[in-house]
Structure formats: structure tokens, C-alpha cells
Amino acid sequence: MKAGWTALPSLALTAAFVLARPASGAEFSVSPIRIEFDRTTRTSSVNVRNDGDRPLRAQVTLSEWSQDGDGRDVYSDSKDLVFFPKILSVEPGAEAVVRIGVRSLPASVEKTYRLYVEEMPEPSPEGGARVNVRVRFGVGVFVQPPVKSTRAEIVALDLRDGLLQVPVRNSGSVSFRVDKVLLCGTRASGEPLSREIGGWYVLAGATRPFQARLTEEECRGLVRIDVAAVGADLKQEAGLDVPDGACAR
């Protein structure tokens, strides 16, 4: 399978199991992987290319994307945006275009969505059940307010029972992406601790905790830990003096 983006939580590989022989999923790519709407841009398009050797049938759906109080991504069906077609038929080596538009801009805080392009299962030509592996791509759609502001902050940095919590709060009006969180620890022995946590989006108004479970070896003799949340035009730093017993399990 080819794709013009990295495999992140926004890329879902869905398997429907029906107690029978397997059938491989289609090979297709989707671009772009991010769409932004603002005062000057109200329409856009997504290209779906069939890179396989058999016809592709796919459906297009829209979900509103939010984050709950624990920073987890939440998706719900939405009709906020206009897009067509909703069903695609693409021959091998060919390309289809999905057009998408926004009705209106939010007044103050960005609205975020996922436009999903998902392969539709094929019926078995021989009859009977089989396993269908269906490929789904989610394109991020960001509808920005007239006034955009970005405010990132690391809040309540905590290490307890060997679990390091790095909560990143977004009090701005638009989302940002943390590409990685860098950990730098200081031990009583002077031997440094260096580690990296993978990042993700923090939506407007949300707080997302990035976590790392430290091993006993990493925790041993740790007296201080400093962290940096890093992204495009983003770097937030914080530090914590490690209390006694913070690494105990």
C-alpha cells in the first residue's frame, strides 16, 4: 500500500473478520493530508489515486474531530461541510477528485474534522464469506476563525510511579502539532538520561498529556528531569525536581 503520509493515528487499517479466506486490500494514495479553510479559502479538493491493479470502490465520509478532558481524540459523524462525490469508482492507474467546501467560518475557535476515504468491500465472486481488509485514510480539515492565535503551555509536569506525564495545553484559537517531546534527565551520578516521546495534535481549548513509562534503570538516581515540547514554530520547556519515591512502583 502506498501513501503520501506517515502512519499516524489518522491512518486506520480496518479489518472485518468473517471466518473465511483472506482478500487483500486495495492500493491507493490520498493527497493532500491536511486542508485549511479561512477567510480567503472556502473550497479545496482531495486527490485519490488507484495505485493497484484492480478497480477501486471507496466511500467518503466526514467526522467532527475533538479532544475530550483526557486529551483523547473523539470523532462523531458530521454534515458541517459540503463534499462530493460520496462514492468513488477509480480504475487502475487513474485518479479521482473529491471536492470539499465550507459553509461558514467559526466565530472564535477553530473547528476540526476528518474526511475519510475508505475502500468498500468487494463481494466474493465465488460466493460465501471471506475476510475483507479495508484501507481507510483520514484527511485533517481545519476551519479557522477570522482571528488566529496559538498559545501552548506545559502544565502540571508530573512523575509518579515511574510514569512521566507531560500535559500540553492549548489556550489559543487554533490547533498546533507537537512533533516530539524531548526528555533530559539528571542523575546524582552525573550520567544523563535522554529520551524522546512521539507527538500529536493539540486542538484549540484542549490539553493533551504526552506520557513515558520510565524503566527502573532510567529512574535510578534521577534527581531532575527537563522536557521540551517541539513542533513547527513551537518550543515549550518545563522542568521538575524529582521527589523521593517518584519512581517506585
Buried (B, 14 or more C-beta within 10 A) or exposed (E): BEBEBEEEEBBBEEEEEBEEEEBEBBBBBBBBBEBBBBEEEBEBEBEBBBBBEEEBBBBBBBBBBBBEEEBEBEBEEBEBBEBEEEEBEBEEEEBBEBEBBBEEBBEEBBBBBBBBBBBBBBEBEEEEEBBBBBBBBBBBBBBBBEEEEBEBBBBEBEBEEBBBEBBBBBBBBBBBEBEEBBBBBBBEEEEEBEBEBEBBBBBBBBBBBBEBEBEEEBBBBBEBBBBBBBBEEBEBEBEBEBEEEBBEE
